[in-house]
Structure formats: structure tokens, C-alpha cells
Amino acid sequence: MNHTQKIQLLTEAGNWAAQDPDPETQAELQQLIERVNNGDAPAFDDLADRFSGVLEFGTAGLRAELGAGPMRMNTVVVMRTAAGIARFLTEKAAGQYTPKVVIGFDARFNSDVFAQASAGIFVAAGFDVLLMPAPLPTPVLAWAVREFSAEAGIMVTASHNPPRDNGYKVYVGGRVTDDAGRGAQIVSPIDAQIAELIDHEQPVAQIQRATSGWEVLPATGAEGDIEAAYLAAIAPVIPAAKSDDEVRKNLRVVVSAMHGVGGHTMKQALLDAGFSDVHMVAEQEQPDPLFPTVSFPNPEEPGAIDLSLDLARKVQADLVIANDPDADRCAAAILDGDSWRMLRGDEVGWLLGDQVSKSLPEGKKLANSIVSSRMLAAIAKDAGREHEETLTGFKWISRVENLGFGYEEALGYCVAPDLVRDKDGISAGIVLADLAAGLKANNSSLATRLDELAAKYGVHVTDQLSLRFTDLAQIPVLMDRFRDQAPETLGGSEVSEVTDLSKGTEKLPATNAIILHTFSGARVIVRPSGTEPKLKCYLETIEPVDDLSGVPEARQRATEQVQAIKKELAAYLNAN
């Protein structure tokens, strides 16, 4: 960068700092400018990165590291984004009605600040605004969008991202979308329409912002308690508990909130349903934006549920439930033989899908993302129900017409789409606990039920291979390699079909993914990650089996095949 460009960068940063309403990020930026002026090269690189563009608003809304500048999450970026959403909603209303917006937030750094700043902007735009009273799970916000017939919902959360991140998730509802989309995350073209109305150059002083005028929803324990209302709404996903029923009382459950906002809600949901033997992982029960006991606050990450498993062994639990920090995901661990193991997302999806499908009204569909296992399709067929595959992401799953149950392998489950049109780790948790309790009462277990499903539909073994890149240009190169010269064999079987989804199919819109099938029935899906600098490969092998006794041997064969495919793909991707 030459001298002129450096002066331009410093001027741009100085202008940003001058209008920043947050003293903390203002001081952070001023210190960075001072260091650059003193010849600090790392500070210069940091400043250049912060002003290298603007955060792109898309179907995930916004998500980035906290800090000053247009490429970070901060009050200036949030205010401009909220103003853009307000313009979008105003255009949609066209003077015919007053838009309503519900705003929620988690316990990350500045989540409450961003939520209140947004509330002030929507109030100033003439909207009816409902603000959550405290940090609460994302599913509570998604439910509230439908419950209050709001035109939009805002959830300030970075879900299971690292502590330094925050985000801004947007839902639509009311008169902005059709019934299938009410309370669902935004999709195209709405994301693009909002993005066009965000003015990244608008001086913050010109954005009208009220300091009051929004309605704070009733807090826990108050009359009309919003958390209690959500819990009452989702309670019917399982049969009501009877006072003399010992089945649920006899299930011992360990619960981890992963330092997030779902601890109280998940525990109360279980207690309300009659599960009285609930043990919280104390070290992770209370919200803490530093996430001190985990290196990465995602139940899928190695070590994240170690404290949960330690407690499960200590209290001799039957089931572990771990939510991610905003509680829209649900992880589970079970005692399988003599050892505890975490269930794969697909395994939980099979268990919930099989259980929920038995009580769904006629005409309700089962659905999962294309990167999830194919077993749910077999379960649906056996139950006489339609099954649908969607693109990756709950924004697509939730929009399936007549959806009765949907899931994605990344621990996302929708067991009550008429209530929460998104993944919901709380309602999924109580359905899984109810299933486990019933099985235990009949001298069975979730591990046995998985074996029974395998005996009925074939042993399905799934796995994942992810490669992280610092040079993002390598990802499209590897995708092109798959398109032009895909592997001829995988796991000892010839590749029978290669499908390039970049052109779309009869049932799926275009997306950057490739599907490989082998004659043995194995499947590999390759796609770039939507949130991380990774290339992901989703693997699945299926082994037929005659009866329950043949499941262990068939599972061993399927596991060996998937590991062989994984090894071959790693070599293929790392080849020069």
C-alpha cells in the first residue's frame, strides 16, 4: 500500500471513529490509528483488514468478529443494518399496516447493546417493537415471530462461534411472507432486497433512533412470562405427564448449556414434562461469553462435552443432552455397552424422525438436508409419508410444504414446525428424553433402538472429512477437480454417477455442491462450507442386513468402507 492509500485508510478510520457511538470500539480504533501512525506494521495490517470492505448481508444475516470497522460486528454496522431492514419493511407495508418486529439476544458480548440499538431504530421508524426481557434461546425468538404475527424477528447471536464473534440473524413473518415462511430465516430474494437497502455510508447521526417506546416482554417469573409461554407452547410435542407416572421420573438426565442461554429453559422444559431427575453441568450452566471450559463452544467439537460425560458417569445417568450456546441445536450422548459416546447428528435425526412420524397427522412430510443421511427417506417410505431433501440449512428445511419433521446432520432438529419454524434444541431435547424414558421402562435403550432401525432399514454409517484453507482460492480449484476429474472408485467400488448441483436439478435449486454415488450404494457430497474457510465432504455407506443379530457385523463392514473412502478422499484432495 503506497503513501496515498495509507493516508486514505487513516482518514477513513478516523471518520469512522468520530461517529462511533460506542466508546469502547471508538477507543479501540483510535489506539489502532495511533499505532499505525507510529509505524506499527501489524497494526497497519489489522486496520487494513477492518476496512477492506463491508460485512455482506445474506441468508445468515451478519456474523463476524467483534470490533471497530465495517468488517467487524459493532454498533455502527448494526445500526446501518437495522435501518436497512426498516426500509425493507416500510416498503412492504406500503402504508397499509404498521410492521411489528420481535428482537431477541443471547449472552455474548454486546448482544444486549445491539438488540437495544435495533429496537430504538425500529421504534423511530414507526414500528411496534417487542424486546425479549433477558438473554433467551433462539427458538424462543423464532416461536415469538409466529406467536405475535410479527413481520420480522431479529436474533442477536453467533450461535456456536468462538467467543470473539457475534451475529445478527433475521426472520420474516406476518404479511411479508407466506404461511410456510412465517417465522423462518430469510432466504433469497429477501436477503438481497434487504442488502440493497443497507446504506454502508450513512452517517450514524442521520439514523433516527428512539431511546424508549418498545415493549419489553414479561421476564421469567412475571405475569405473562415469555419463557414460560414458549415452554407451554412446545409442551404438547410429547404426551402430558401423569402425576403417578414413574416412567419419566426414572430417567436420569445430564444437561449442559455450554455456557449459553439454554440452561434454565432446557431444565424447565424437562421438569415441566415430568423428568425430575435432572443434573446440570454446573461449570457450564450459567451464561458466560468467555466460554471458559471449552476451546470451541460447539457440542460437535472434540472435548466440548467431556464435563457432561464425566458427570454422567458419576451420577450413572441414562442420557446426556447438550445444547449449543443459543440452544437451537441439540447434541446427545448415550451409554453404549460399557462406554459413553456422543450420537452423530444423523443418529439423533433417525431416532426423532422415527418417533415423531408415528403421531403426525396424515399428509405431513419428513425432510432433511441433502448432506444428511438417507435413512429418514426409508423411514418416511415405511410410514407411508412423503420425504423431501433440501439444500443445506434450516432456512430451506423449514420451508418444506406440510412439514411434520425436519433435520440436518449438524445437530439441528425441528419437531414442531407449526410452533417453531426453525431448529429447536429445547423441544428436540424433550422428545428424545421421552423416547429414552419409554425405552428404559421396557428394558430397552436408545442404542438398542438404533440397532433396530439398522436391522429394518439397513446399516447407515456416516462420517465427514473437512479441510481448512488459509488460501481460499484453493477451494474452487478443488471443486473444479471434482467436476472435471472425479475419482473413478471409492472404497473399492466404482463411481456410478457424478451430479453437479451447480446447475440445479428437477427438485433442487442450483448450489455449489457435487454428489458422487458408487455401485455399492456409498455416497459422497462435496461442498464449500457456508460459514468457514473449509471444503467439506459428507460420506455415507449403507450395508443391508437380514436381522438384528447381523447388525454388528454389517456396521463393521460399513464403517471400514466409509473409513477407506475417507482415506482415499484425503489423498485425492491433498494431491498436487
Secondary structure, DSSP 4 states (H G I P E B T S, - for coil): --HHHHHHHHHHHHHHHHH-S-HHHHHHHHHHHHHHHTT-HHHHHHHHHHTSS-PPPBTTBEEEEBSSSTTSBSHHHHHHHHHHHHHHHHHHHTTSS--EEEEEE-SSTTHHHHHHHHHHHHHHTT-EEEE-SS---HHHHHHHHHHTT-SEEEEE--TTS-TTEEEEEEEE-TTTS-GGGTTEEP-TTHHHHHHHT--TT--GGGS---SS-PEEPPPTTSTT-HHHHHHHHHGGGSPPPPTT--TTTT--EEEE-TTSS-HHHHHHHHHHTT---EEE-HHHHS--TT-TT-SSS-TTSTTTTHHHHHHHHHHT-SEEEEE-TTSS-EEEEEEETTEEEEPPHHHHHHHHHHHHHTTPPTT-EEEEETTS-SHHHHHHHHTT--EEEE-SSHHHHTTSTTEEEEEETTTEEES-TTT-SS--HHHHHHHHHHHHHHHHHTT--HHHHHHHHHHHH-EEEEEEEEEE-SSTTHHHHHHHHHHHS--SEETTEEEEEEEEGGG--SSS---S-EEEEETTS-EEEEEE-SSSSEEEEEEEEEE--SSGGGHHHHHHHHHHHHHHHHHHHHHHHH--
